[in-house]
Amino acid sequence: MMIKRIVFLPLALVALLSMPLSAHPLDGLTAEEYKSIQSILRGSELADENTLFPLIDLKEPPKEKVLAWKKGQPLDRRATVVMTGPEGFYEAVVNITQKKVESNQLIKGSGQPMILFEEFIGALTGATSHPDMEKGLAKRGLKPDDVFCLPLTAGNFFTEAFENSRLMKVPCYVLPTGSNYYAKPIEGLFATYDIGKKEVVEIIDTGAVPLPTDDWGYTEEEVAKRVPLRPKTNPAVVTQTGEPNYTIEGSHLEWDIWRLNFRTEKRAGLVVSNIDVNDQGTWRPIIYQAHLSEVFVPYMDPTEGWYWRTYMDSGEYGFGLFMTPLEAGIDCPVYATFLPAMIADDQGNPLEIPNAICIFERNIGDPAWRHYEVFEQGPDKFVPAEGRPETELVIRTASEVGNYDYLIDYRLKQGGQLYVKVGASGLDAVKGVASVSTDSETYKEDTRYGTLIAPNLVAANHDHYFNFRIDFDIDQPVNHAATMDIVPASVDPAVPRRSMWEVKHTMLDSELDARYKTSTAKPRYLHISNAKRDGYLGHKPGYMLHHGSVAYGPFDFENDPPMRRNAYIQYAVWNTVYDPDQRYAGGKYAVQSDGSDTLAEWVKEDRSLMNADIVTWFTAGFHHIPRMEDWPVMSTEWKTVHIMPHNFFAHNPALTIRNAETPSEK
């Protein structure tokens, strides 16, 4: 069954498209499969109506079986199930096809599963109803009915408080009268709540701070009351004539020279697999799988109410869980194809998020390539530039995690390049202060760790790090990894030139050798190649991690607990030997993790990368020094991971793009 332009697919159709005999082995779990998992677990007396499920995800078949799989071939479907039990959290493997539980173990060691919605609500109500919280609110002229509180993960600072506990911090805000829930923080008052024991550990009150009074709404109606809106303009929009040039069959997508499969997961969000390119009629693999591995957002304010704000947004909250419906004409072009995401709720029931994925192709007016030849011109002769219009395919999701909105794009180019883009928008996290301007008496101290962006509001300095797991398979799983460094060239004294550069090729022999930083001062590019294939002109075909948006900080990865838990940000690029159990750079269980199950620890085994199945990890990131222009809502800031072919094709693949048709030719 082929899907073209659709607003969203109903559950019944999603289930039909994902029947076991026709489904791809890496397809996401269907509504019927989630229901079957529930039935199997209850039949095995491992779950009942009180059991909660932080995570239910597809357990992928072994890679070699996926690569050998043919359409219509039966292959058992399994799920990894994380659930509550009599002694804590358990991890089970359920064989959906055979209708049996293959394993069930109590989770021990580093970290705990993702936060449940029920735990979130429990922390919210538990904090606001505590007598000491009521007293603290009363000091500020407020009652519990005047506020809403926002439970946030507390990190892990390796103290006694984090042993045998499951903690959240709960700051509060004055209830908004408009759209902005974050405009009026109640600074200096928050709770520590144990969501495991369902009790308030303590209420912290460091003293009242003046409450902001401005609602700072951001709807058009609210903005128009503050400042005049811009004059109406003629919209400049991207359109498409006729049907899209891509096809979607179940989870399989084909467009131009590209084909791939996609699914959604509660933690990682969008997962793309089996990315192949068409090289002169032959489909060739380049990436087995790519997905978001972890998101780390540490704030740089050491005060009592802020030092613990070191969120692992994917592992603690879930990028898939917080995917939001995309809006046609704002998030995606109106002609895009919109598809739902299917995950499980806390009770393990199927939960559909409508319009969570949009797919569209677009031409934004850029040339794929061009050349104007001056030597073709003459007194009575004009030869226009030769070129081709560029079209790209975009697969997009958007996750709202607290005050931030993150768009994740996979952008496929007709020249064989792939861009992974992260767009950060939403609202700054703000703290209440006494200062109303730079002339205020407390201004210097209030802005020591952030920027005064509005009266009584400081936005704290912070970082965003996005780690992506990219399993390159250039023609086959076994590849080589090398770096290409721009280094000073040795110039013959007889040559007038005194400075040049050349490329130094270095084979990455082992995992510890294969982690490094990138910078414009010392350019270095990762080259993943197939050493067992002689490509065009004898080159070993490969793909190159060309560059990306990176950020580094003066962090102590040995002694600072949040950095120890997220030490993968120390280097932009890592390479490991493929291990199906190593999917998340911050570890399988992120809540109160101790850093022992992370990418930075795995590489200490220092396995050889020679003739190995190599997985690349790339951390894109940026430092955010807030500014007034971020408020009350931030302009979208895009960050990039750029993947491009290197001696993979015989020539520029975009050479075969057709000339743009003029209206008379259509």
N, C-alpha and C positions, 0 to 999 in steps of 0.2 A: 504494500500500500504506500503510495507516494503522498507526501505532505508538501503542499505549497504554502501560500500565504494564509496563515490561520491566526486568529486572535489567541485562542488557547485550546488545548485538547482536553476533553472531559476524561474522567478517570477510566471509564469503560474502554475508551479508545486507546488510552495509554497502556492499559493492561493487554488489550488485543495486540498492540504493536510489539509487546514484549513477551509473547508466549515463548516458553523455553526452547521449542524446536527451531524457531526462526530468530530468536534473540542472539545478539552478539554476546560472547561470554563476559564482556566488560560493561554491558548495559547496567544501568541503575536498577535497583529493586523496584518492582511494581507494587501497586496497591494490593493486589491479590497475594503477592509474596509476603508483604508485611503482615497481612491477615493470617497467612499460613504459618509464619514464624510464631505468632501468638498462639495459635492452635497447637503447634508442636511443643512449645515450652510448657503450656498448661497441661497438655497430655502427659508430659514427662514429670509433672508436679514440681517444676523448677520456677514457675511463675503463677501468679493469680491476679485477681482484680486490683490488688494493692501494689503490685510490682511496678516500678518505674524504670524507664530506659533512657539514660543519657545519650546513647548512641546505638543505632542499628545501621550497619553499612554492608555493602557487598564485600564478601571475602573473595578476592580474585582467584581464579584458577592459576595453577603454575604457569609461568610465562611460556614455557615450551609448549604447553597444551594449547594456549591461546594462539600462538603463532602457527601451530599445525591445524587449527580448527578450520573446518569448511562449513559454509552456510547449510543449515539443516541438520548438521551433526549434533547429536545430543551430548551435553556436557553438564555434569551436576552443578546446580546453583547452590551456593552457600552464603551464609551471612555471619558476620561478626556481631555479636550482641553483647552490649554492656548493660547490666541491669542491677537493680538493688536485690539484696538477699539477707538472710538472717544474720550474717556476720559482717556485712559491708557491701562493696560492689564486686560483681562477678563478671567475668568475660567468658562467653560461651560461643561455640561454633555450631551453627545449625545448618544441617544439610536439608535444604528445602525440597530438593528433588526426591531424596530418599525418606523424607519426613522423619528425621531423627536428629537428636542432639549428639554431636560427635565428641564434644568436650565441654567442661564447665569448671572454671577455676576461680578461686578467690583472688582478687587483684591485690598484689603486694609489691613493695618496692617503691620506685620513684613516682610520685604524682598520683592524682586522682582524676576521675572522668570529668567531663564537661558539666557546667552548672545546669541544673534542671530548672524549668520555669516555675515549678512548684516551690523549689528552694528559694528562688528569686522573690516570689510573692511572700513566702514565709519570713524572709529577712526584712522585707519592706514593712509588713504589718507588725512583726515582732519589735522592730526598732521604734516605730512611731507610737506604739502603745505602752512603751516602757515608762514607768514613773519618772525616771531621771531625764529621759528625753522630753517629757512633758514639762518638767521644771525648766530645762534649758530653753525650750520654746517660749515658755511664759516670760522668762527674762527678756526676751526679744519682742514681747507683745504679740506672740503667736500661739495658736492652738493646733493640735494635730490635724484638725479639719482644714487648716489654712495651708498645709504643706504637702508635698509629695517627696518621698525619699527614694534614693537610687542605689540599690545594692551593687557593689563593685568588688571584683576579686581583690584579695589582700596580698597576693604574692606569697613569698615564703622567705623569711629572713633568718631561718635556721636557729630560732630561739625555742624555748620550751613551749611558748604559746602555740607554735605551729605543729607540735607533736600531738597525735591523736585528736586532731581537730579538722574542721573544714570551715574556714573563716571567710567572711565577707565584711567589708567596711561599708557603712551606710551613711553618707552625707545627705542633706536635705535641701530643698528649694521651696521658695514660696510658690504656691500654685499660680500658674499664669492665668491672665485674663485673655490672652491671645495665643499666638502660635508658638512662642518661644518658651520652652520648658526650662531652659538653662540660664535665663537672664537674671534671676534673683537668688543666687546661692546664699544659704544661711551659713556663713563662714564661722569656723571655730567650734562647731557642734556636729558630732557624728557618733555612730555606734559601731562597735565590733560585735558581729553576730556569728555564732557557730551554727551553720545550716545543717550540720550533721546531728548535733544535739538539740537543735531548735531552741536556742536560748541566747539571750544577750550576754555577752562576756563583760562588756563595759560600755559606758557612755562617756565620751571624752568631750569636755567643754573647756576650751582654752580662753574663753572670754568673748563677749559680744563684739561684733564688728558692724558698722552701719549697713543697713540693708539697702541694696540698689532699689530704686523706685521706678525705673523705666522698663516697660514691658519688652521693648525691642522686637516687636513682631516683624515677620518677613513676608507675609502674604501681600499680594498686590494692594489690597484694600488698606492694610496696615501701613505699608510703605507710603501710599498716596497721602495719608494723613500727616506724615512726617516731612516728606519732601515731594516736590512736583515730579510726576513721572515724565519720562522722555516723550517727545512727540511720536505719534503713530508713524510707522514706516511701512514701506512695502516689504513683505517678508522675502528674504533670500533663503530658499529651501532647496534641499537635494531631493530630486524625484527620480522615479524609474518608470519607463514606458514598458507596458506589457508585463509578462510574468517574470519572476526572478530567474537568473541563470544558474541557480544552484538547485539541487534536489535533496530532499531529506526523506529517508526511508527508515522509520524507527529512530534509532540513534545515529544512523549513518548519514554523513553529509558529504556531498561532492560538489566542487565548484572549480572551474577553470583547470589549473594543473594540480589541484589539491583534493585529497579525500581524508576523512577522519571519522572517529566515533566520539561521542560525548555523553556525559551523564552528570548528575548532581549528587553530592554527598552532604550530610548534615554538617560535617566539620570543614572540609576543604572547599565546599562550594562546587564550582564547575571543574570537571576533570575531562581532559581531552586525551584521546588514545589513538594509537595506530595512525599516526600522521604520515601520509605518503605523498610523494610528488610524482607527476607524470613526466617522465623524461623521454621525449620522442616516441611516445606510445607504450612505454614500459613503466609500470607503477613501481616505485622504489621507496622503501621505508627510510625515514630519517629520525623520527621520534616515536618511541613505544608509548610513552605517557608523559604528560606534563600537568602539574597542578600547583596551587598554592600550598605551601608546606606549613608556614607559620607567619604570624604578624605580631611584631613586638613594638609596643608603644610606651617607652619609659619617659616619665616627666622629670624635669630637672629642678624641682622645688623640694628642698630637704625638710620643710616644716612638718609639724605633726600631722596635719590633715592631708599631706600630699606626697611624702616620700615613698609611700607604699604603692603609688599609682604607676605600676609597671606591668601593663596589661599584655597578655598573650591572647589577642583577640580571636584567633582561629581555634586554638586548643582549649581555651577556657570558655568561650561563648559559642563559637561555631559560625563560620562564614555562610554555610549553607542554611542553617537555621534562620539567620537574619537576612537572607535574600529578600528583596522587596519587589513588588510588582513594578515593572517598568512602564513609563508613560510615553505613549506615542506622541511624537512631535517635540518632546523634551529630552527624554533619555535615549530615544532611538527615532529614526525617521518613521513617518506615518506608514510607509509601505513595507516596513520590516515584518518578518515572521516572528510572532510571539509564541513562546512555548512555556508550559508550566514546569516547575520543579517538584519532585516527589520525594519527601523525606518522612521520617516517623516523628510523632509527637512524644510527649513524656510517657504516655500510656502504651506506646508502641504501635498506635494506630496510624494508618497512612494520612499524611498531611500534605495537601497540594497547595503550592504557592503559585497563583496564576500569574502569567506573563513575567516569570522570573528570568527568562532568557530571551534575548532578541538576537536575530540573525539578519544581517542586511549587507548588501554590496553598495558601494558608493564611489562616485567620481567627484572629487572635491576641486577639480580644475587644475590638478598638477599633471605634468607630463611624466609618463613612465620613463621616457628617454627622449632626447631631441638633439639635433645638430643643425646649425645653420652654416652652410658652406660658402665662404666669401669668394672662393675662386670660381664658383659657378655663376657669379653675377657678372653682368656686362652693361654697357651703356643702354642697350635696348632689351635687356633680359633680366628678369627677376625670378629667382628660384627660392621659394619659401623654405623655411626650416623643415627638415624631415623629423617627424616625431610621432609618438603614439600617446593617446590619453591613458592615464592610469586609473584602474579600478581596483579596489581592495574589498575583501570580505571581512566582516567584523562579527565576532561572536561575543556577546556582552552580558554581564550580570552586574547587579548592584546590591551590596550588603550594607545595611545600616547597623553599626555596632555602637550603641550609646549615642553620643553626640556627633560621631563621624559617619559619613557615607563614603563607601569605597566602590568605585566601578572597576571591574576586571575585564579587560579586553584581550582577545586573541585575534590579531589582525594578520590576515594572509595576503601576501603580495604576489603579483603576477611575475615578478622577477625571481621567485623562489625564496624570498625572505619572509621571516615570521617575526612579528613584534608582539611581545606581551606588554600590555600597558596597564598601569594602575592610576586611576584618577581619584584624588582625595578631595572631598568636599564636606559639606555639613557645617557644624558649629564648633567654634573653639570651646575647650573646657575652661571655665572662668572661675575665679575666686573673688569673694567679696573683700574690699579694702576700704579704708577711710578716705583715700585720695580721690579727688574729683578732677584734678588737673596737675600739671607739672609744678604749679606753685604751692600745692598742698604741703603741709608740714611733714607729713609721713611719706611723701612721694618716693624718696630715695629708698627707704626700707621696703615699701610696698612693692616696688618694681625691681627688687634685687634679683628675682628669678623669673621675671616676665615683663610684659608690656601693659601699660595702662591703655586699654582700648575703648573705654567708655567711663563715665563717672561711676566710681565705686566698683569698677570691674578690672581685674588684671587677668590676662591670659598667660598661663605659665609656659615657659620654654619646654619643648619636648621633641622627641624623635619619632619617626615612623620607619620600620624595617619590614620588608616583605620578602620572605624567602620562598623561592620556587624550586621545586624538584623536577628536573628535566632528564628523562631517561632516553638519551640518544641511542638509536640503533641505526647507524649508517649502513644500509643494505642488509645488515645482520646484527645480532646482539653483541658479538665480539668486536671491539673497536680499540683504537689507540687514542690516547690523549696527549697533546703536546701544547706548548705555548710558543707564540711568535712574539718576540720582543723587538721593539725599535731601539737599536743601540748605535753608538757612534761608529762610523765606518773608519777603517784605516785607509787614508788617502795617500796615494803615491806622491812623493815630493815633486815629481815632474809635472803633476797635474795642477793647474792654477787654483782649483778649488781647495779650500782649507777645512771645510766641515761638511760632512754628509752623514746619512744614516743607512744602516742595512738591517736586515732581519736575521735575528738569531733564533734558530729552532731548537727547542729543548724538549726531549721526551719526558713525560711525567711518569716516573717509574712506580711510585707507590702513593698511598693516600696522603701521607704527611707532606710529600713533595708537591702534591697537587692542590694545595690550598694557597691562595695568594690574594693580595690586594691589587686593585686597579686604580690608576690615576692618569690624568692627562700628562703629568710630568714624566711618568715612566710607563708609556703605553705597552700593554700586554694583551694579547688576544688568545683565547682558548680555541684550539683546533681539535675536533673529534673526527677521526678518519677511519676508513676501512682499509687496513693494511693488507688484507687478503684479496683485494680487487685491484686490478690495473684499470684505471679509468682512462678518460680521453687524454691523449698525448702521453700516456704512461703515468699520469698523476694518480696518487691515492685519493679517491673521492672523499670529501668531508664537508662538514658544516662548522661554522665559526661562531663562537659567542663574541660578537664584535665589540660591544660596549654596553653600558647600562648606567642608570642613575644610582650612584653609590654615595654613602656617607659613612664616615668614621668618627669616633669620639675618643676622648682621653679616658677610657674606661679601664677599670681594674677587673680583669676577667677571672682572677684567682680569689679575690676577697670580697667583692661586691656581689651579694646574693643574686640580684636580678640579672647581672651580667654573666654570672656563672651559669644561671639557668638558660641563658640565651647567648652562649659564647660563639654561636655560629655567625654573629654579626662582626666578629673580629676580622674576618676575611670576606671579601665579596664572592669569591669563587672557591668551591670545594668539589672534589671528585672522589667517589667511593665505588667499591665493587657492589654490584646490584645485590640487594637483600630485600625481599618482599616485605619484611617486617619493619624496615627502616623507611618510613614514609614522611615522618614529621621531624624537622630539624630540631625542634624543641622537645621532642620525646612523645611517646604514645599518649601519656597522660600528663597534661600540662598544669592542672590545678595543684598548687603547692608542691610542684616538682622540685627536686633537689639538684638537677643538672647532671645526674649520673647517666641518664638515658637520652643523650643528645648527640647531634652530629659531631660536636667537638670532642666527645668521648669516643664515639665509634671509630674515628680515624686513628686513634692511638694504637689500634691493632695493626695499622700500617700495612694493609694487604697490598700485594702487588697489583698494579693496574695493567701490566703487560698481558696482551691477549685475553683481556677480561671484559665482561659486560659492565660498562661504566655508567654510573649515574652522576650527573652534574647538578650542583646546587648553587643557585645564584641569589644573593641578597641585594635587592634594590632598596634604596632608602633616601631619606632626606631629613635634615634638621629643620625644625619649624620655630623660627623666631617670630612670634605673633606681631601683628601690626593692626592699626585701626581699620585698614581696608579689609581685614578678615571678618569684621563684625557688621551686622549680626549673623551673616552667613558667608561662608568662604567661597571664593571663585575656585573652580575645579583646577587642581594642580596635577599634571600628568607626569608620571615617571615610567622609565622604559627598560625593558630587557630586549636586546636586539640580536636575533639569530639569522645568519646569512650563509648561503652556500659558498664553499671555497674549493674550486676545481672539481665540483660535483657534476656540473653540466658542461656540454661541449662548447657552449656559447651563452650569451645572455638569454635566458628563457623568455624574457619580455620581447625578444626580437620578433616573435610570431604574432604579437597582438595586431589585430586588423586596424586599418585607418578608421577614424571616426566617420560615420555616415553623415552626410549632410541631409537636411530635410527632404530635398528633392530625390535623394537616393533611396529613401525608406519606402 
